[in-house]
Amino acid sequence: MTSASTMSMGDKLRYARGERTLEEVANAVKLTVAMISRLESDSVKPSYDTMRKLSQYYGIPVNNLFF
């Protein structure tokens, strides 16, 4: 397993999602499935509001999940 410090943001988000579907996460944080997918594939950078929502949902500090 790769250490958290060498994982990309997308890798961290996929790991945090675990067994949850993209739809479950998107509905819970009020984002589209496409946006969650783009974040997980490192195609887009999240806004601060998106970082905050996902961090709260996953229970992981912003710094650990996105940086």
N, CA, C and O atoms as a MOPAC input file, in Angstrom:
PM7 MOZYME 1SCF
protein

 N      0.84200 1    -1.18600 1     0.00000 1
 C      0.00000 1     0.00000 1     0.00000 1
 C      0.87800 1     1.23600 1     0.00000 1
 O      1.88900 1     1.28700 1     0.70000 1
 N      0.50300 1     2.20200 1    -0.76100 1
 C      1.21400 1     3.46500 1    -0.83300 1
 C      0.90200 1     4.28300 1     0.40800 1
 O     -0.23200 1     4.27500 1     0.88700 1
 N      1.89100 1     4.98800 1     0.93000 1
 C      1.63000 1     5.81900 1     2.10900 1
 C      0.75800 1     7.00200 1     1.70700 1
 O      0.76400 1     7.42500 1     0.55100 1
 N      0.01100 1     7.52900 1     2.67000 1
 C     -0.90800 1     8.63300 1     2.40700 1
 C     -0.19000 1     9.84700 1     1.83300 1
 O     -0.76900 1    10.59000 1     1.04000 1
 N      1.06500 1    10.05900 1     2.22400 1
 C      1.78700 1    11.23100 1     1.74700 1
 C      2.15900 1    11.14100 1     0.27300 1
 O      2.43400 1    12.16700 1    -0.35000 1
 N      2.17400 1     9.95100 1    -0.29700 1
 C      2.51000 1     9.80900 1    -1.70900 1
 C      1.28900 1     9.54200 1    -2.58300 1
 O      1.41500 1     9.40200 1    -3.79900 1
 N      0.12500 1     9.47200 1    -1.97800 1
 C     -1.10900 1     9.25200 1    -2.73000 1
 C     -1.58200 1    10.57500 1    -3.32600 1
 O     -1.43000 1    11.63100 1    -2.71300 1
 N     -2.15400 1    10.50600 1    -4.52100 1
 C     -2.74200 1    11.70600 1    -5.11600 1
 C     -4.04900 1    12.02600 1    -4.39000 1
 O     -4.57000 1    11.20400 1    -3.63700 1
 N     -4.56200 1    13.21800 1    -4.62600 1
 C     -5.83900 1    13.59300 1    -4.03900 1
 C     -6.91900 1    12.60300 1    -4.45900 1
 O     -7.72100 1    12.16500 1    -3.63400 1
 N     -6.94000 1    12.25500 1    -5.73500 1
 C     -7.93900 1    11.30800 1    -6.22700 1
 C     -7.83800 1     9.95100 1    -5.55400 1
 O     -8.85100 1     9.33800 1    -5.21800 1
 N     -6.60700 1     9.48100 1    -5.35800 1
 C     -6.40500 1     8.20800 1    -4.65600 1
 C     -6.96900 1     8.27600 1    -3.24200 1
 O     -7.63200 1     7.34600 1    -2.78200 1
 N     -6.70100 1     9.38100 1    -2.55900 1
 C     -7.19900 1     9.55300 1    -1.18300 1
 C     -8.72200 1     9.57000 1    -1.16300 1
 O     -9.34300 1     8.97800 1    -0.27900 1
 N     -9.32600 1    10.25400 1    -2.14300 1
 C    -10.78400 1    10.32200 1    -2.19400 1
 C    -11.39700 1     8.95200 1    -2.48600 1
 O    -12.40000 1     8.57900 1    -1.87700 1
 N    -10.80300 1     8.20800 1    -3.40700 1
 C    -11.31400 1     6.85900 1    -3.70000 1
 C    -11.17600 1     5.95500 1    -2.48300 1
 O    -12.08000 1     5.17700 1    -2.17900 1
 N    -10.04800 1     6.05600 1    -1.78800 1
 C     -9.82000 1     5.25300 1    -0.58900 1
 C    -10.83800 1     5.61000 1     0.49600 1
 O    -11.39700 1     4.73000 1     1.15000 1
 N    -11.07100 1     6.91100 1     0.67800 1
 C    -12.02600 1     7.36200 1     1.69300 1
 C    -13.44400 1     6.90500 1     1.35600 1
 O    -14.22200 1     6.59000 1     2.25600 1
 N    -13.78400 1     6.86500 1     0.07200 1
 C    -15.13300 1     6.44200 1    -0.34000 1
 C    -15.38100 1     4.98800 1    -0.00400 1
 O    -16.50900 1     4.60900 1     0.31100 1
 N    -14.34800 1     4.16900 1    -0.06700 1
 C    -14.49300 1     2.75800 1     0.28400 1
 C    -15.53800 1     2.05700 1    -0.55300 1
 O    -15.46800 1     2.07500 1    -1.78200 1
 N    -16.51200 1     1.43600 1     0.10200 1
 C    -17.55600 1     0.66700 1    -0.57800 1
 C    -18.73900 1     1.52900 1    -1.02000 1
 O    -19.64500 1     1.03400 1    -1.69100 1
 N    -18.74100 1     2.79100 1    -0.65900 1
 C    -19.85100 1     3.67000 1    -1.04400 1
 C    -19.80900 1     3.92200 1    -2.54700 1
 O    -18.73900 1     3.95100 1    -3.15600 1
 N    -20.97400 1     4.10000 1    -3.12700 1
 C    -21.03700 1     4.40300 1    -4.56100 1
 C    -20.81900 1     5.89300 1    -4.78700 1
 O    -20.96000 1     6.70300 1    -3.87000 1
 N    -20.47500 1     6.23600 1    -6.01300 1
 C    -20.36200 1     7.64300 1    -6.37800 1
 C    -21.68100 1     8.37300 1    -6.11700 1
 O    -21.68500 1     9.52000 1    -5.66900 1
 N    -22.78800 1     7.70700 1    -6.39800 1
 C    -24.11100 1     8.30100 1    -6.19200 1
 C    -24.36500 1     8.60300 1    -4.72700 1
 O    -24.89100 1     9.66600 1    -4.40000 1
 N    -24.00000 1     7.68500 1    -3.83500 1
 C    -24.19700 1     7.90900 1    -2.40700 1
 C    -23.44200 1     9.15000 1    -1.93600 1
 O    -23.99200 1     9.99800 1    -1.23300 1
 N    -22.18600 1     9.24100 1    -2.33000 1
 C    -21.36400 1    10.38000 1    -1.91800 1
 C    -21.91200 1    11.66500 1    -2.52500 1
 O    -22.06300 1    12.66600 1    -1.82500 1
 N    -22.20600 1    11.64700 1    -3.80700 1
 C    -22.71200 1    12.84200 1    -4.48600 1
 C    -23.99100 1    13.35200 1    -3.82300 1
 O    -24.13100 1    14.55000 1    -3.58000 1
 N    -24.91000 1    12.45500 1    -3.53500 1
 C    -26.16500 1    12.86000 1    -2.88800 1
 C    -25.91900 1    13.41300 1    -1.49200 1
 O    -26.54800 1    14.39500 1    -1.09700 1
 N    -25.02400 1    12.80400 1    -0.75100 1
 C    -24.75600 1    13.22300 1     0.62600 1
 C    -24.13200 1    14.60700 1     0.70200 1
 O    -24.42300 1    15.37000 1     1.62400 1
 N    -23.28100 1    14.93700 1    -0.25300 1
 C    -22.57300 1    16.22700 1    -0.20300 1
 C    -23.10800 1    17.23800 1    -1.21500 1
 O    -22.53600 1    18.31600 1    -1.38400 1
 N    -24.19300 1    16.89200 1    -1.87900 1
 C    -24.85600 1    17.80400 1    -2.82500 1
 C    -23.95700 1    18.21500 1    -3.98500 1
 O    -23.87300 1    19.38900 1    -4.34600 1
 N    -23.28400 1    17.21200 1    -4.56400 1
 C    -22.49800 1    17.40900 1    -5.77400 1
 C    -22.98900 1    16.41400 1    -6.81400 1
 O    -23.73900 1    15.49400 1    -6.49100 1
 N    -22.57200 1    16.59400 1    -8.05000 1
 C    -22.95900 1    15.63700 1    -9.08500 1
 C    -22.01900 1    14.43000 1    -9.05700 1
 O    -20.88800 1    14.50700 1    -8.57900 1
 N    -22.51900 1    13.33300 1    -9.57600 1
 C    -21.69300 1    12.13500 1    -9.71300 1
 C    -20.49100 1    12.45200 1   -10.59400 1
 O    -19.37900 1    11.99700 1   -10.32600 1
 N    -20.72000 1    13.23500 1   -11.64400 1
 C    -19.62200 1    13.60200 1   -12.55000 1
 C    -18.53100 1    14.36500 1   -11.80800 1
 O    -17.34600 1    14.13800 1   -12.05400 1
 N    -18.91100 1    15.26300 1   -10.90700 1
 C    -17.90700 1    16.02900 1   -10.16900 1
 C    -17.11500 1    15.11600 1    -9.23600 1
 O    -15.89300 1    15.24500 1    -9.15000 1
 N    -17.76800 1    14.21600 1    -8.55000 1
 C    -17.06000 1    13.28600 1    -7.67200 1
 C    -16.08100 1    12.45400 1    -8.50900 1
 O    -14.93600 1    12.24200 1    -8.10800 1
 N    -16.53300 1    11.99500 1    -9.65400 1
 C    -15.68200 1    11.20600 1   -10.53700 1
 C    -14.47100 1    12.01000 1   -11.00700 1
 O    -13.35400 1    11.49300 1   -11.02200 1
 N    -14.68200 1    13.26300 1   -11.38600 1
 C    -13.57100 1    14.11400 1   -11.83400 1
 C    -12.57700 1    14.36500 1   -10.70900 1
 O    -11.36600 1    14.37600 1   -10.93300 1
 N    -13.08800 1    14.56500 1    -9.50300 1
 C    -12.19600 1    14.75800 1    -8.35500 1
 C    -11.36300 1    13.50800 1    -8.10600 1
 O    -10.16300 1    13.59700 1    -7.84900 1
 N    -12.00300 1    12.34400 1    -8.18100 1
 C    -11.30200 1    11.08200 1    -7.93600 1
 C    -10.29700 1    10.74000 1    -9.03300 1
 O     -9.37000 1     9.96300 1    -8.80400 1
 N    -10.47000 1    11.30700 1   -10.20200 1
 C     -9.52700 1    11.04500 1   -11.29200 1
 C     -8.50100 1    12.17600 1   -11.43100 1
 O     -7.73800 1    12.22000 1   -12.39500 1
 N     -8.49700 1    13.08000 1   -10.46100 1
 C     -7.56700 1    14.22300 1   -10.46200 1
 C     -7.72200 1    15.11000 1   -11.69300 1
 O     -6.76000 1    15.73900 1   -12.13300 1
 N     -8.93000 1    15.16100 1   -12.24800 1
 C     -9.17900 1    15.99100 1   -13.43200 1
 C     -9.47800 1    17.44000 1   -13.08900 1
 O     -9.25500 1    18.33100 1   -13.90800 1
 N     -9.98100 1    17.68300 1   -11.88400 1
 C    -10.30300 1    19.04200 1   -11.44300 1
 C     -9.80700 1    19.24500 1   -10.02200 1
 O     -9.61100 1    18.29100 1    -9.26900 1
 N     -9.61000 1    20.50300 1    -9.67500 1
 C     -9.24800 1    20.87600 1    -8.30900 1
 C    -10.52700 1    21.30900 1    -7.59200 1
 O    -11.33000 1    22.04800 1    -8.16200 1
 N    -10.72600 1    20.86300 1    -6.36200 1
 C    -11.95400 1    21.22200 1    -5.64600 1
 C    -11.91700 1    22.64100 1    -5.10100 1
 O    -10.85100 1    23.18400 1    -4.80900 1
 N    -13.09200 1    23.22900 1    -4.96900 1
 C    -13.20900 1    24.50800 1    -4.28100 1
 C    -13.06200 1    24.25000 1    -2.78200 1
 O    -13.13700 1    23.10700 1    -2.33100 1
 N    -12.85400 1    25.31400 1    -2.02100 1
 C    -12.74600 1    25.13900 1    -0.57500 1
 C    -14.03900 1    24.55100 1    -0.01700 1
 O    -13.99500 1    23.68500 1     0.85800 1
 N    -15.18900 1    25.00800 1    -0.51000 1
 C    -16.47300 1    24.49300 1    -0.03600 1
 C    -16.58800 1    22.98900 1    -0.29900 1
 O    -17.06500 1    22.24300 1     0.55700 1
 N    -16.15500 1    22.55000 1    -1.46600 1
 C    -16.18100 1    21.11700 1    -1.79000 1
 C    -15.23600 1    20.34200 1    -0.88500 1
 O    -15.58100 1    19.25800 1    -0.41500 1
 N    -14.05300 1    20.87900 1    -0.63600 1
 C    -13.11700 1    20.21100 1     0.27900 1
 C    -13.74000 1    20.07200 1     1.66400 1
 O    -13.64000 1    19.01700 1     2.29100 1
 N    -14.38000 1    21.13100 1     2.13700 1
 C    -15.00000 1    21.10600 1     3.45800 1
 C    -16.11700 1    20.06200 1     3.52200 1
 O    -16.19100 1    19.29400 1     4.48200 1
 N    -16.98500 1    20.02800 1     2.50900 1
 C    -18.09200 1    19.06900 1     2.48500 1
 C    -17.58300 1    17.62600 1     2.51200 1
 O    -18.06200 1    16.80400 1     3.29300 1
 N    -16.61200 1    17.33200 1     1.65400 1
 C    -16.10300 1    15.96100 1     1.59100 1
 C    -15.35000 1    15.58600 1     2.86300 1
 O    -15.45600 1    14.45300 1     3.33300 1
 N    -14.60200 1    16.50900 1     3.41300 1
 C    -13.87800 1    16.24400 1     4.65200 1
 C    -14.84300 1    15.93400 1     5.79700 1
 O    -14.61900 1    15.00500 1     6.57300 1
 N    -15.90700 1    16.71200 1     5.89300 1
 C    -16.90200 1    16.46100 1     6.93100 1
 C    -17.59900 1    15.12300 1     6.70600 1
 O    -17.80000 1    14.35600 1     7.64700 1
 N    -17.96200 1    14.85000 1     5.47400 1
 C    -18.66100 1    13.59700 1     5.16100 1
 C    -17.80300 1    12.38500 1     5.50500 1
 O    -18.28800 1    11.43000 1     6.11200 1
 N    -16.53600 1    12.41900 1     5.12100 1
 C    -15.65100 1    11.28200 1     5.36700 1
 C    -15.05500 1    11.28600 1     6.77100 1
 O    -14.49200 1    10.28000 1     7.20200 1
 N    -15.17000 1    12.40900 1     7.49400 1
 C    -14.59500 1    12.48500 1     8.82400 1
 C    -13.06400 1    12.52200 1     8.80900 1
 O    -12.40800 1    12.01200 1     9.71700 1
 N    -12.51200 1    13.13600 1     7.76000 1
 C    -11.06700 1    13.23400 1     7.59400 1
 C    -10.71700 1    14.72000 1     7.46000 1
 O    -11.35100 1    15.42500 1     6.67500 1
 N     -9.71900 1    15.21100 1     8.20900 1
 C     -9.35600 1    16.62800 1     8.09800 1
 C     -8.98300 1    17.01800 1     6.66100 1
 O     -8.41400 1    16.22500 1     5.91200 1
 N     -9.31900 1    18.25800 1     6.30200 1
 C     -9.03800 1    18.77500 1     4.95800 1
 C     -7.57800 1    18.54100 1     4.58300 1
 O     -7.29000 1    18.07700 1     3.48000 1
 N     -6.66100 1    18.85600 1     5.48400 1
 C     -5.22800 1    18.71100 1     5.17700 1
 C     -4.85600 1    17.27000 1     4.84700 1
 O     -4.02100 1    17.03600 1     3.97300 1
 N     -5.45000 1    16.31900 1     5.51800 1
 C     -5.13000 1    14.91700 1     5.27300 1
 C     -5.74100 1    14.39500 1     3.97900 1
 O     -5.16600 1    13.53300 1     3.31500 1
 N     -6.89300 1    14.91400 1     3.63300 1
 C     -7.60500 1    14.40700 1     2.45900 1
 C     -7.16100 1    15.07200 1     1.15000 1
 O     -7.16400 1    14.43500 1     0.09700 1
 N     -6.78300 1    16.33700 1     1.21900 1
 C     -6.50800 1    17.08000 1    -0.01200 1
 C     -5.07300 1    17.53300 1    -0.19500 1
 O     -4.70400 1    17.97100 1    -1.28400 1
 N     -4.25200 1    17.44000 1     0.84500 1
 C     -2.87400 1    17.93300 1     0.71900 1
 C     -1.86900 1    16.90000 1     1.16700 1
 O     -0.66500 1    17.15100 1     1.12600 1

